[in-house]
Amino acid sequence: MALFDFFKTKKTVVKNYRSEISTSILNHTVKRGDSLQNLAKKYYGDASEWERIYNANYGVITDPKKIYWGQQIIIP
């Protein structure tokens, strides 16, 4: 019986991990006045964390000083 309990526990852990991942990534549509620093302050509480957003959107954001209205970016 203990072996079957192990497999049940493992499924629960994987399910919880997947739901944690899906809720930890947000989509954000850039609005007027947004900057990577402002978004980092809003989502992380620290403006110096802007590089996390920039690195997660490599290819979408070509210049960290220029983000455009309507752009869809990921907030990890």
C-alpha positions as CSV (number, residue, x, y, z in Angstrom):
1,M,0.0,0.0,0.0
2,A,2.9,2.4,0.7
3,L,4.0,2.3,-2.9
4,F,0.6,3.4,-4.2
5,D,0.6,6.2,-1.7
6,F,3.9,7.4,-3.1
7,F,2.5,7.7,-6.6
8,K,-0.6,9.5,-5.4
9,T,1.6,12.1,-3.5
10,K,3.8,12.5,-6.6
11,K,0.8,13.4,-8.8
12,T,-0.4,16.0,-6.3
13,V,3.0,17.6,-6.1
14,V,3.2,17.8,-9.9
15,K,-0.3,19.3,-10.2
16,N,0.4,21.9,-7.5
17,Y,3.7,22.8,-9.2
18,R,2.0,23.3,-12.6
19,S,-0.7,25.5,-11.1
20,E,2.0,27.5,-9.4
21,I,3.9,28.1,-12.6
22,S,0.8,29.2,-14.5
23,T,-0.2,31.8,-11.9
24,S,3.3,33.2,-11.6
25,I,3.5,34.4,-15.2
26,L,1.3,37.4,-16.1
27,N,0.6,39.1,-19.4
28,H,0.7,42.9,-19.5
29,T,-0.4,45.2,-22.2
30,V,1.8,48.3,-22.2
31,K,-0.1,51.5,-21.5
32,R,0.8,55.2,-21.8
33,G,3.4,56.1,-19.2
34,D,4.6,52.5,-18.6
35,S,8.3,51.8,-18.4
36,L,10.1,48.7,-17.3
37,Q,11.1,50.4,-14.1
38,N,7.5,51.3,-13.3
39,L,6.3,47.8,-14.1
40,A,9.0,46.3,-11.9
41,K,7.9,48.6,-9.1
42,K,4.3,47.6,-9.6
43,Y,4.7,43.9,-9.8
44,Y,7.9,43.2,-7.7
45,G,7.9,46.2,-5.3
46,D,11.4,47.2,-6.6
47,A,12.2,49.2,-9.7
48,S,15.7,47.8,-9.9
49,E,14.2,44.4,-10.9
50,W,13.3,45.7,-14.4
51,E,15.9,43.4,-16.0
52,R,13.7,40.4,-15.1
53,I,11.0,41.7,-17.3
54,Y,13.4,42.7,-20.1
55,N,15.1,39.2,-20.1
56,A,11.7,37.4,-20.1
57,N,10.7,39.5,-23.2
58,Y,13.9,39.2,-25.1
59,G,13.0,39.6,-28.8
60,V,9.8,41.5,-28.0
61,I,11.5,44.4,-26.4
62,T,14.5,45.5,-28.5
63,D,15.5,48.5,-26.4
64,P,14.8,48.5,-22.7
65,K,14.3,52.3,-22.8
66,K,11.6,52.0,-25.5
67,I,8.4,50.0,-24.9
68,Y,5.4,50.8,-27.0
69,W,1.7,51.2,-26.2
70,G,-0.2,48.0,-27.0
71,Q,2.8,45.7,-26.7
72,Q,2.0,42.4,-25.0
73,I,4.8,41.5,-22.5
74,I,5.2,38.8,-20.0
75,I,5.7,39.5,-16.3
76,P,7.5,36.5,-14.8
